[in-house]
Amino acid sequence: IKIAAQNNVKISLFFVPVHSRYLKWENGKQFFNELKLINEILTKTDINEVVYFNNFNIINKDIAYFEHDVSHMNYDAGVLIEEDLKNNVPKLGIKITKQNQDAQLSKLKMIYEEN
């Protein structure tokens, strides 16, 4: 991270989407582990933002965006993710920053319950 900053390289950290069945598996074990990891990253590192794509968006809900299982997205999903990452305001993902992490993580927990 420090070397990147010294060389004016912006680091984008994002979590690739998995299917909603995987997010709900074992009472959301994967989902809640990811939220915990995001909290640790933003709290304990110099990384200022994470874009999270496991917010039960169109990719998460449609198995057609995955290869042969529920955790490996296909090319079409990759195109959507790339578009989202190029925008400063994601349409599919959720941008979580050091400033909004509490609110965004709470929002994600509510979204999980609704799905």
One Martini backbone bead per residue (centre of mass of N, CA, C, O) as a GRO file, in nm:
protein
  115
    1ILE     BB    1   0.060   0.062  -0.022
    2LYS     BB    2   0.300   0.255   0.008
    3ILE     BB    3   0.418   0.216  -0.277
    4ALA     BB    4   0.172   0.308  -0.429
    5ALA     BB    5   0.159   0.595  -0.311
    6GLN     BB    6   0.449   0.683  -0.406
    7ASN     BB    7   0.339   0.608  -0.725
    8ASN     BB    8   0.040   0.690  -0.782
    9VAL     BB    9  -0.129   0.428  -0.691
   10LYS     BB   10  -0.440   0.299  -0.715
   11ILE     BB   11  -0.630   0.112  -0.490
   12SER     BB   12  -0.861  -0.153  -0.554
   13LEU     BB   13  -1.106  -0.288  -0.343
   14PHE     BB   14  -1.279  -0.603  -0.401
   15PHE     BB   15  -1.573  -0.802  -0.400
   16VAL     BB   16  -1.675  -1.063  -0.547
   17PRO     BB   17  -1.931  -1.225  -0.669
   18VAL     BB   18  -2.187  -1.429  -0.538
   19HIS     BB   19  -2.421  -1.632  -0.481
   20SER     BB   20  -2.688  -1.625  -0.267
   21ARG     BB   21  -2.662  -1.917  -0.167
   22TYR     BB   22  -2.376  -1.870  -0.050
   23LEU     BB   23  -2.451  -1.636   0.144
   24LYS     BB   24  -2.676  -1.830   0.303
   25TRP     BB   25  -2.489  -2.030   0.389
   26GLU     BB   26  -2.472  -2.108   0.704
   27ASN     BB   27  -2.608  -1.839   0.802
   28GLY     BB   28  -2.392  -1.643   0.648
   29LYS     BB   29  -2.088  -1.696   0.683
   30GLN     BB   30  -1.960  -1.553   0.440
   31PHE     BB   31  -2.089  -1.277   0.469
   32PHE     BB   32  -1.993  -1.213   0.768
   33ASN     BB   33  -1.691  -1.249   0.711
   34GLU     BB   34  -1.670  -1.018   0.509
   35LEU     BB   35  -1.761  -0.790   0.696
   36LYS     BB   36  -1.535  -0.830   0.899
   37LEU     BB   37  -1.301  -0.783   0.700
   38ILE     BB   38  -1.374  -0.498   0.618
   39ASN     BB   39  -1.350  -0.375   0.896
   40GLU     BB   40  -1.050  -0.447   0.933
   41ILE     BB   41  -0.934  -0.303   0.689
   42LEU     BB   42  -1.044  -0.011   0.764
   43THR     BB   43  -0.918  -0.009   1.060
   44LYS     BB   44  -0.601  -0.151   1.006
   45THR     BB   45  -0.559   0.027   0.745
   46ASP     BB   46  -0.497   0.242   0.455
   47ILE     BB   47  -0.756   0.164   0.350
   48ASN     BB   48  -1.050   0.357   0.238
   49GLU     BB   49  -1.182   0.137   0.028
   50VAL     BB   50  -1.474  -0.067  -0.060
   51VAL     BB   51  -1.612  -0.287  -0.298
   52TYR     BB   52  -1.935  -0.442  -0.277
   53PHE     BB   53  -2.094  -0.747  -0.444
   54ASN     BB   54  -2.280  -0.878  -0.181
   55ASN     BB   55  -2.593  -0.713  -0.213
   56PHE     BB   56  -2.816  -0.855  -0.379
   57ASN     BB   57  -2.788  -0.842  -0.677
   58ILE     BB   58  -2.822  -0.942  -1.000
   59ILE     BB   59  -2.585  -1.138  -0.980
   60ASN     BB   60  -2.654  -1.292  -0.713
   61LYS     BB   61  -2.957  -1.383  -0.837
   62ASP     BB   62  -2.803  -1.502  -1.109
   63ILE     BB   63  -2.677  -1.799  -1.232
   64ALA     BB   64  -2.589  -1.693  -1.524
   65TYR     BB   65  -2.321  -1.541  -1.383
   66PHE     BB   66  -2.211  -1.841  -1.369
   67GLU     BB   67  -2.048  -2.107  -1.417
   68HIS     BB   68  -2.033  -2.413  -1.220
   69ASP     BB   69  -2.113  -2.226  -0.977
   70VAL     BB   70  -2.149  -1.993  -0.688
   71SER     BB   71  -1.822  -1.854  -0.706
   72HIS     BB   72  -1.793  -1.816  -1.039
   73MET     BB   73  -1.776  -1.581  -1.244
   74ASN     BB   74  -1.839  -1.445  -1.544
   75TYR     BB   75  -1.792  -1.239  -1.803
   76ASP     BB   76  -2.056  -1.073  -1.773
   77ALA     BB   77  -2.001  -0.995  -1.481
   78GLY     BB   78  -1.727  -0.859  -1.532
   79VAL     BB   79  -1.837  -0.625  -1.700
   80LEU     BB   80  -2.014  -0.503  -1.476
   81ILE     BB   81  -1.787  -0.460  -1.272
   82GLU     BB   82  -1.608  -0.278  -1.441
   83GLU     BB   83  -1.812  -0.051  -1.475
   84ASP     BB   84  -1.845   0.006  -1.172
   85LEU     BB   85  -1.539   0.073  -1.112
   86LYS     BB   86  -1.526   0.324  -1.310
   87ASN     BB   87  -1.716   0.433  -1.128
   88ASN     BB   88  -1.757   0.637  -0.849
   89VAL     BB   89  -2.063   0.528  -0.856
   90PRO     BB   90  -2.202   0.257  -0.781
   91LYS     BB   91  -2.470   0.037  -0.891
   92LEU     BB   92  -2.415  -0.257  -0.765
   93GLY     BB   93  -2.238  -0.172  -0.558
   94ILE     BB   94  -2.072  -0.094  -0.243
   95LYS     BB   95  -1.938   0.180  -0.086
   96ILE     BB   96  -1.678   0.146   0.154
   97THR     BB   97  -1.577   0.352   0.418
   98LYS     BB   98  -1.446   0.492   0.689
   99GLN     BB   99  -1.698   0.693   0.715
  100ASN     BB  100  -1.945   0.456   0.633
  101GLN     BB  101  -1.921   0.167   0.759
  102ASP     BB  102  -2.144   0.142   0.969
  103ALA     BB  103  -2.384   0.200   0.781
  104GLN     BB  104  -2.321  -0.010   0.556
  105LEU     BB  105  -2.311  -0.266   0.732
  106SER     BB  106  -2.600  -0.236   0.835
  107LYS     BB  107  -2.735  -0.240   0.559
  108LEU     BB  108  -2.635  -0.525   0.476
  109LYS     BB  109  -2.783  -0.675   0.704
  110MET     BB  110  -3.065  -0.596   0.606
  111ILE     BB  111  -3.044  -0.718   0.323
  112TYR     BB  112  -3.006  -1.005   0.416
  113GLU     BB  113  -3.283  -1.034   0.564
  114GLU     BB  114  -3.455  -0.970   0.294
  115ASN     BB  115  -3.313  -1.243   0.143
   0.00000   0.00000   0.00000
